Amino acid sequence: MEADLVVGADGLHSGVRGLAFGPERDYRHFLGAYLAVYTLPDVLHAGPTVASFAAPGLAATVYPTATAGLAGPCS
């Protein structure tokens, strides 16, 4: 198969990624961290501010969302 351009963006464990790079088990490796992203009420009233905290083995970030009154923590 030949193509001038192939674009695929269908997320984690994607079929398109598998077609382009081969089986996930051949290139996936754990980087030593987990990530969780979700929204919650902006009880700190941080507005457009991004706040981060980092310590050995721990990191957390709170960032603004497009919805007023909600914040998106990432830890």
GUZA-442836 format. One record per residue (C-alpha): y, x, z; residue in one letter. Coordinates in steps of 0.5 Angstrom, whole numbers, padded with zeros to 4 digits, always signed. Each point is the difference from the previous one (the first is absolute). Example, Ala and Ser with C-alpha at 12.3 -4.5 7.8 and 13.67 -1.06 7.14 Angstrom:
-0009+0025+0016A;+0007+0002-0002S;
REM end
This chain:
+0000+0000+0000M;+0007+0003-0002E;+0007-0003+0003A;+0007+0003-0001D;+0002-0003+0007L;-0004-0004+0006V;+0003-0003+0005V;-0004-0003+0006G;+0003-0002+0007A;-0005-0004+0003D;-0001+0002+0007G;-0004+0004+0005L;-0007+0001-0002H;+0002-0002-0007S;-0004-0001-0006G;+0005+0003-0005V;+0000+0006+0005R;-0008+0001-0001G;+0001-0001-0007L;+0005+0006+0000A;-0003+0005+0005F;-0007-0002+0001G;-0003-0003+0006P;+0004+0000+0007E;-0005+0004+0004R;+0001+0006-0005D;+0007+0001+0002Y;+0002-0004+0006R;+0001+0004+0007H;+0002-0002+0007F;+0007+0003+0001L;-0001-0001+0008G;+0005-0006+0001A;+0000-0008-0001Y;+0006-0004-0002L;+0001-0007+0002A;+0006-0004-0003V;+0002-0007+0002Y;+0007-0004+0002T;+0002-0003+0006L;+0006-0003+0003P;+0006+0005+0000D;+0001+0000+0008V;+0004+0006+0000L;+0005-0003-0005H;-0001+0007-0004A;+0003-0003-0006G;+0000+0005-0006P;-0002+0006+0005T;-0006+0004-0001V;-0003+0002+0006A;-0006+0006+0001S;-0003+0003+0006F;-0005+0005-0001A;-0004+0004+0005A;-0007+0004-0001P;-0005-0004-0002G;+0005-0006+0000L;+0005-0003-0005A;+0004-0007+0000A;+0005-0002-0005T;+0004-0007+0000V;+0004-0002-0006Y;+0004-0006-0003P;-0004-0005-0004T;+0003-0004-0006A;+0000-0006+0005T;+0005-0001+0005A;-0002+0000+0007G;-0007+0004-0001L;-0001+0007+0000A;-0006+0004-0002G;-0003+0005+0004P;-0005+0005-0003C;-0004+0004+0005S;
REM end
